[in-house]
Amino acid sequence: MELHNVWFVLIAVLWIGYFFLEGFDFGVGILTRLLARDRAEKRVLINTIGPVWDGNEVWLLTAGGATFAAFPEWYATLFSGFYLPLLLILVCLIIRGVAFEYRAKRPEENWQRNWETAIFWTSLLPAFLWGVAFGNIVRGVKIDADFEYVGGLGDLFNPYAVLGGLVTLTLFTFHGAVFTALKTVGEIRERARALAQRVGLVTAVLALVFLLWTQVDKGDGTSLVALAVAVGALVAALLANRAGREGWSFAFSGVTIVAAVAMLFLTLFPNVMPSTLDPAWSLTVTNASSSPYTLKIMTWLAVIATPMVMAYQGWTYWVFRKRIGTQHIADPVH
């Protein structure tokens, strides 16, 4: 396999890892408004992702950096054409990180409530906008002969992309609700399971329509297999959640994300950004890639660094694996 194809696969793996991990902590952030009934329950939700949310974002930084180095034309067109949505996502991620760190720095109720509101909105907006962005990448955008995006902001919010945004929003919320049920005890655990069941049903309908639309428009036999795996895993996650098997439900909801994102990359290849103006103007793994020497150096660095990063992150999840509940939340000391 040629190195530019290898790096397309590696970038797909990085995005899959990011959506799997960041997906549930986006979902938990959304649940701080939908599930938590009081300040103690909000602290429980935030504490379930407190030790891991920043590590999850490493996958995004790595995916962006790998795209910049391996496919500079793709990076340039993507980040210039999608500038405003990606800037909004970046601002949300910055404010979200500040909110996690600053929320408990002062005891005033208004101070904490405002940061909790920030956590909710800065989790909801990226969860939706990532789906919009990837919907446009797969569907194609207006790229001219110079590989420059010549459309407007309104072109990005077409029906297919908006549906993609609703799918990621509901899927991440479902993923987060299942994670909450897996990581908590008591009443909040039961309510998380009940909410996961309701959100999961909505997710199943939206995801089925979106994935079938993708398959009919751009799919082949391989993407059809990924579609079947995604739908089957989502059904299995709902059944496991209903039976109270939170671990299996979380695993299957993760498989749903993995298979769905894999399907998008399978339908995209060998393009990285199709042009809706002329297929000859599409960015591909060939015309958008760096030199073979650059890709070779990147490959050796990835072989050395990736196992260490994954081992450290896995260790972090193992250390903070226990369930928590409101009884574990200490009374605030002012």
Disulfide bonds with the S-S distance in Angstrom:
none
